[in-house]
Structure formats: structure tokens, C-alpha cells
Amino acid sequence: MTEFESFRQAVLENDDLQEQVFSIVDTAMSNGSGVGEGLAAIAKAYGYDVSAKEIYVQTNTLGAWWRQRF
């Protein structure tokens, strides 16, 4: 399991961490940027070695999958 996948699983299992992630995403959507950097900072605070670039790659992959399905 990659660090990103481990962090993702931790988010799914931890309500406090979910709230932090939602806050970062909400703020970034309001500002138009910063999701990767914000989530990478949270991941690092919880001991995961996840870069902003990896988060952007993962979110782009998920977005492409979503667009193909719908």
C-alpha cells in the first residue's frame, strides 16, 4: 500500500481527520487552489510522506475516471 493509500484509509477511519480534509478542500475550492498543498501538510502532520504532486496526480486520475463513467 502506498503512503497516499495509507493516508486515504486513515482519513476514512478518523472523523477528526475527515473534518480537517473537508475544511482544506472547502477552503481550496473557495480560493481556487491549494488542495494538494493543504492535504500534503495534513498528511505529513499525521506521519505520512505524501507530496502535493502525488495528491494532484491522484485527484486528476479520479477526475478522469469520473468523467469517463458519467
Secondary structure, 3 states (H helix, E strand, C coil): CCHHHHHHHHHHHCHHHHHHHHHHHHHHHHHCCCHHHHHHHHHHHCCCCCCHHHHHHHHHHHHHHHHHHC
